[in-house]
Amino acid sequence: MRRRPTDFRRPVKRRCSNVVWWTLCGIVVLLFIIILSKESQIESRPPHSKQKPFYHDRIMEGLNITDEMLSPNSVTRQLTDQISLAKAFVVIAKESNNLQFAWELSAQIRNSQVLLSSAATGRAPLTIRESETAIRDMALLLFQAQQLHYDSATMIMRLKAKIQALEEQMSSVTEKSSKYGQIAAEEVPKGLYCLGIKLTTEWFGNLNLQRKINERMRMESKLRDNNLYHFCVFSDNVLATSVVVNSTALNSKNPDMVVFHLVTDEINYAAMKAWFAMNDFGGVTVVVQKFEDFKWLNASYVPVLKQLQDSETQNYYFSGHTDDGRTPIKFRNPKYLSMLNHLRFYIPEVFPALKKVVFLDDDVVVQKDLSALFSIDLDGNVNGAVETCMETFHRYHKYLNYSHPLIRDHFDPDACGWAFGMNVFDLVEWRRRNVTKIYHYWQEKNVDRTLWKLGTLPPGLLTFYGLTQPLDPSWHVLGLGYTNVDHHVIEKGAVLHFNGNSKPWLKIGMEKYKPLWEKYVDYSHPLLQQCNFH
């Protein structure tokens, strides 16, 4: 075996030591270079205190202050503070009827403001010499105000009292405005009253009109034809009903297939027949009835009729003194005493031969063809309606008394409300489910008005609970009689509803929405001219 030289390992160790040594030296030099470069970068950067003023200046600019105002010896700030305090004392002085002192404060405020304005214009800070007189004079007035007990505590108490008084005054004005608006909405305009009188006179004095309407009434087959588009309106307002019929006819693709069933009362029956006999509506068939002719409409069958005839109920609506004014005036509208307002729950009895009907309120305008409503699948439901809770948050708890166990146990308080005014009713399904009986049940339970205040929407929500199919919101646009509605929504709407007190035929109607209704009124008609409609 060949022997390894004795010095074989020594040279290798020496070479390794040299490599490690030079490597360490290189690392040290590299670190030294890096440290030097970092220091040079730090020196080249602007110090932190020099960056801060930029952000600081932005704050000062936003608050409209200057460096001088931030100084603890700033006379500008002192003047500004004096002016703010003096303005508050001016208010208190006026309320205390100390008009002379209020005038002196106001004059000194103007003097101080002139000084500040001059300094701002000259872009130079105020000096103590320039402002000494103004500061001293204002200080004397402020001291005098304190002697008059115009201190902060007194000022706060008086301002609170003033705010409370203004709130009470505003509440009183709002209540009066609501009452006067309700009264204005309930009154029959002189023009409408005049039109009713002239039409009634025309009906009884013109035999041709009677023959004309009788000829139309002979079209019994058309009134029962379920292949046609049947609409119903229950109203005592001739002109409003005319607008509903006229707007539907003008926007219908097939007006010959449109049939309007109008139901009114004994008082307006002749006027309604005369108007629709003397005017043509583009081929639309119109039939007029009065609810007094319905044999089934009696107190033994219709609970609400019995309630409406009750003297206590009538006193509740006409006197308004039975509950110390706790009930909002909108719930005391005597229109709720009209059977025309409740006939919507008896549509299958009113039109026994029909299978599907579109119900329209008399305060709507139709601006699209509505024939597609008759082909909408209600998915086994009775009522097709537009929901109102998506934007205005009208849910069941807004209309019903959920402290009552009958309401609380049967109805979801967050269930979505919907609107009367444009409704598609499947009368076949209505009869099969005996929906009118459901309505009777809830009306009898509400004889003491503990479930809801009298009206038609609350019992409608109960009657059609679980039986209502939501429709696309564009079919029925609400709010044109009390609020602002997006014009894009109005343009897309098929039926525009002037619900609220500001009806378009009243002087209190919202002016920007009146043209939508008025374009369907022929103001050149001789009778409208005679009754001063314009």
Secondary structure, 3 states (H helix, E strand, C coil): CCCCCCCCHHHHHHHHHHHHHHHHHHHHHHHHHHHHHHHHHHHHCCCHHHHHHHHHHHHHHHHCCCHHHHCCCCHHHHHHHHHHHHHHHHHHHHHCCCHHHHHHHHHHHHHHHHHHHHHHHHCCCCCHHHHHHHHHHHHHHHHHHHHCCCCHHHHHHHHHHHHHHHHHHHHHHHHHHHHHHHHHHHCCCHHHHHHHHHHHHHHHHCHHHHHHHHHHHCCHHHHHCCCCEEEEEECCCHHHHHHHHHHHHHCCCCHHHEEEEEEECHHHHHHHHHHHHHCCCCCCEEEEEEHHHCCCCCCCCCHHHHHHCCHHHHHHHHCCCCCCCCCCHHHHCHHHHCHHHCHHHHHHHHCCCCCEEEEECCCEEECCCCHHHHHCCCCCCCEEECECHHHHCCEHHHCCCCCCHHHHHHCCCCCECECCCEEEEEHHHHHHHCHHHHHHHHHHHCCCCCCCCCCCHHHHHHHCCCCEEECCHHHEECCCCCCCCCHHHHHHCCEEECCCCCCCCCCCCCCCCHHHHHCCCCCCCHHHHHCCCC
